[in-house]
Amino acid sequence: MWDKVDKPNFYKAFIVVLIAFLLSLIGEFYFHEEKHFAFERIPFFEGIFGLLGALFLFIVVKVTGVLVSKKEEDYDKYYSS
């Protein structure tokens, strides 16, 4: 798999994501915004919530793909000439 990855661009993108993560980590403790709900006081709540949301969407897409996909025999039955 790593043979097909454009390594210089991958490393550049990784560095950009790492810098963004570190800046957000610093900003988490430097800027204090008003929290309206108790669960918002959990450290890194937004990141955890986003990660769980992405995981949920991934699972929904995989389950939907399994339920909706056709078998190979179905293509032969409807599209044979």
WODAJO-V488710 format. One record per residue. N is the residue number from 0. PHI is phi in degrees with one decimal (NA if undefined). Layout:
n	phi
N	PHI
N	PHI
This chain:
n	phi
0	NA
1	-72.1
2	-68.1
3	-89.3
4	-81.9
5	-75.3
6	-61.5
7	-61.1
8	-71.0
9	-63.9
10	-65.4
11	-63.0
12	-65.6
13	-63.7
14	-64.2
15	-62.8
16	-65.9
17	-64.2
18	-64.4
19	-62.2
20	-63.3
21	-65.8
22	-65.2
23	-68.8
24	-66.1
25	-65.5
26	-65.1
27	-61.6
28	-98.0
29	-85.3
30	-96.4
31	-112.5
32	-104.7
33	-71.8
34	-99.8
35	-94.0
36	-120.6
37	-64.7
38	-69.6
39	-73.3
40	-81.9
41	-68.9
42	-59.5
43	61.1
44	-60.8
45	-62.7
46	-67.6
47	-64.2
48	-63.8
49	-65.0
50	-64.5
51	-66.3
52	-64.4
53	-65.6
54	-64.0
55	-62.1
56	-63.7
57	-61.6
58	-65.8
59	-61.8
60	-64.7
61	-65.4
62	-66.0
63	-63.0
64	-61.7
65	-68.9
66	-73.3
67	-96.1
68	-65.0
69	-98.7
70	-80.3
71	-63.6
72	-66.7
73	-65.5
74	-66.9
75	-65.3
76	-67.8
77	-94.8
78	-115.4
79	-80.9
80	-99.3
